[in-house]
Amino acid sequence: MITKKQKQVFDFVKEYRAKHDYAPSLEEIKHRFRLASVSTAHYYLKKLQEAGQLKKQFNQPRAVSTIDKKQTIEIPILGAIAAGQPIEAIEVPDETITITKDEISKQGKHYALRVQGNSMINEGIFDGDIVVIRKQEMADNGQTVVAIIDDNQATLKKLYREKDRFRLQPANPTLFPIYRDEVEIRGVVVKIIRNLESQTDKEQSNEKYTRRIDYSWDYRGENTKTYTHGIHTYPAMFIPQVARRLLETYSKEGDTICDIFCGSGTALVESKVLNRNAYGIDLNPLAIFLAKAKTAPINPQKLAREYIALLSRLEKIKDGEIKKPNFKNLDFWFKEKAIIKLAKLKKAIQEIEDEVIRNFLMVAFSETARYASNTKTGEFKLVRIKGEKLEKHDPDVFGIFRKKAEANITGVGEFYKEAKRGVWTKIIFGDSSKSNGIKENSIDCIITSPPYGDSRTTVAYGQFSRLSAQWIDIFDDPNKASGVDSELLGGRATKTLSHILSSDYLNDSLDKIAKQDESRAKDVLSFYIGLNDCLKRAHEILKPKKYFCLVIGNRLVKQVRIPTDFIIAELAEKIGFTCEDIFVRNIPGKRMPIKNSPTNIVGALEETMNKESIVVLRKS
Ligand SMILES: C[S@@+](CC[C@H](N)C(=O)[O-])C[C@H]1O[C@@H](n2cnc3c(N)ncnc32)[C@H](O)[C@@H]1O
């Protein structure tokens, strides 16, 4: 479904191609329709691509062509469906929507409905959207279905089978579920087509940038633990599919890429499989340790031999032979029994001569230490378990290690097969807001996911890493491990709120936050000052005309949603990038604290993030 204006652009591209045998440039489209900027022209082309009318390849100016009709399919829009109170089911074919065939499965019949109401907003279905439905009479638990209840009332909800009834669950915490003994299913949602016209067409809104939602980037339910991706947990990891697709779209084989906030190294692993050389930079020492281990393709047979030898050594180590680590609060975070077992394991691993294999098994040990500690699992911050739970806590240290190590060995086996041998990975412990020795104009593509805000109030990378880092001797003095978070972006609040960053979006957010809490506004400002310096360094190392993709969440501070994606676009444009695209994806699998307390009132939970934006910048 395309708008009148989009149709005009489409006709222009078609006529132009027929005449010249190549497509018009963005500049020509801008000129022809008197658009405000080339990015508006780009927006129209994107919309036509999404509607399956045009295809365009990146990096190739004028590489737009009209899509072969055979690749698209017209789906009837049968009427409206309530994502709210059920409404009378209307089935009057009025219009059709055209989508590309590969967007839906070949099996089954499909139809589309317009959505009314807001009961499904947490599933990313908004008032005015169009949902594509595959006709079927059965659905799995948790699927979003078109349900007919009470004779002919249609509603769009998530379906759950309970003991002796059905629950139709809205995806909106303010609404109650509907319970029925009988429900008739008319199909399941397979695609959501966002009604972005009112929100993203710059000519109709006051926003400087546009944000489009692209659900094809969700990768819901896909395996994110392939290769070495699952060897260790890390906060806010990339899902490999996102890193892979960005690398494939914005770089090519043989390129040198860089992840300036590489964390545990997801993008670096993908680069190795995709035949790209890669630099990774991070300021958290545990991240560096993990990224190095993850990107080392180890011969799995050799590794398995060392592992078996390790297990037999482990059995023989006596309590008297071990050395307990010497860090503050060791007894608070670990029970004596766990400390002894961990110390034995560490000793057995340290006896491995091959450094790469030793470090790889140390990664499984690091996870074991976290699981064997008295901390709550599922928290990034260090929170001690309490009361009876703590009393009963008796972790099977060796069992945890064996399970983890064996899964990791399987993962590295897959990676060993697929990692390209001719490419290199260099991992730098450094601050990305400063120079890190990478040559100017030497990088073909930067793919990264920056922190969401200062570590203290968002994702505490340092705190998450502390116990592991202390056990595996990452610091000469293990007590220094608690200082990591204050070194990371936004780690030290600014003294005042005056600054020279050129971003209206940032100033607006800072004003709103400062009215409620000046010191929080200073934390926020410090983060963006650091981020701006990182953008400048990124600009220096990137080759001209090359892409810089940032996966970023728009966080909530004091009930103020900070549009980090737009702020990055504004800051980057001052530095010498153009913002080519901003699109939004759901975060079904990213390990993030979905709830926190932005009000700092205990119990006042707010959703921080279940969507993230991908900002695509290009060096001018
Ligand atoms: C969102 S995480 C990256 C996760 C990564 N994509 C992965 O898949 O594991 C952000 C990272 O930025 C790092 N970081 C924060 N401030 C930094 C700085 N000034 N320089 C370099 N890295 C920094 C944090 O230590 C953290 O590892």
The ligand as an SDF file (V2000), in Angstrom:
LIG
                    3D

 27 29  0  0  0  0  0  0  0  0999 V2000
   26.1530   -2.6920   24.7430 C   0  0  0  0  0  0  0  0  0  0  0  0
   27.7140   -3.2380   25.3040 S   0  0  0  0  0  0  0  0  0  0  0  0
   28.3760   -4.0200   23.9060 C   0  0  0  0  0  0  0  0  0  0  0  0
   27.9640   -5.4560   23.8280 C   0  0  0  0  0  0  0  0  0  0  0  0
   28.5300   -6.1440   22.6110 C   0  0  0  0  0  0  0  0  0  0  0  0
   27.9150   -5.6760   21.3910 N   0  0  0  0  0  0  0  0  0  0  0  0
   28.3550   -7.6660   22.7220 C   0  0  0  0  0  0  0  0  0  0  0  0
   27.7370   -8.2550   21.8600 O   0  0  0  0  0  0  0  0  0  0  0  0
   28.8210   -8.2230   23.7090 O   0  0  0  0  0  0  0  0  0  0  0  0
   28.6120   -1.7570   25.4450 C   0  0  0  0  0  0  0  0  0  0  0  0
   30.0740   -1.9090   25.8020 C   0  0  0  0  0  0  0  0  0  0  0  0
   30.6630   -0.6100   25.8170 O   0  0  0  0  0  0  0  0  0  0  0  0
   31.7620   -0.6490   26.7120 C   0  0  0  0  0  0  0  0  0  0  0  0
   32.1900    0.7260   26.9890 N   0  0  0  0  0  0  0  0  0  0  0  0
   31.6050    1.6560   27.7620 C   0  0  0  0  0  0  0  0  0  0  0  0
   32.3040    2.7930   27.7250 N   0  0  0  0  0  0  0  0  0  0  0  0
   33.3430    2.5950   26.8890 C   0  0  0  0  0  0  0  0  0  0  0  0
   34.4000    3.4260   26.3990 C   0  0  0  0  0  0  0  0  0  0  0  0
   34.5270    4.6970   26.7850 N   0  0  0  0  0  0  0  0  0  0  0  0
   35.2760    2.8880   25.5260 N   0  0  0  0  0  0  0  0  0  0  0  0
   35.1650    1.6000   25.1180 C   0  0  0  0  0  0  0  0  0  0  0  0
   34.1870    0.7860   25.5420 N   0  0  0  0  0  0  0  0  0  0  0  0
   33.2900    1.2720   26.4090 C   0  0  0  0  0  0  0  0  0  0  0  0
   31.2050   -1.4460   27.8840 C   0  0  0  0  0  0  0  0  0  0  0  0
   32.2450   -1.9900   28.6580 O   0  0  0  0  0  0  0  0  0  0  0  0
   30.3690   -2.5090   27.1710 C   0  0  0  0  0  0  0  0  0  0  0  0
   31.1100   -3.6780   27.0100 O   0  0  0  0  0  0  0  0  0  0  0  0
  1  2  1  0
  2  3  1  0
  2 10  1  0
  3  4  1  0
  4  5  1  0
  5  6  1  0
  5  7  1  0
  7  8  2  0
  7  9  1  0
 10 11  1  0
 11 12  1  0
 11 26  1  0
 12 13  1  0
 13 14  1  0
 13 24  1  0
 14 15  1  0
 14 23  1  0
 15 16  2  0
 16 17  1  0
 17 18  1  0
 17 23  2  0
 18 19  1  0
 18 20  2  0
 20 21  1  0
 21 22  2  0
 22 23  1  0
 24 25  1  0
 24 26  1  0
 26 27  1  0
M  CHG  2   2   1   9  -1
M  END
$$$$
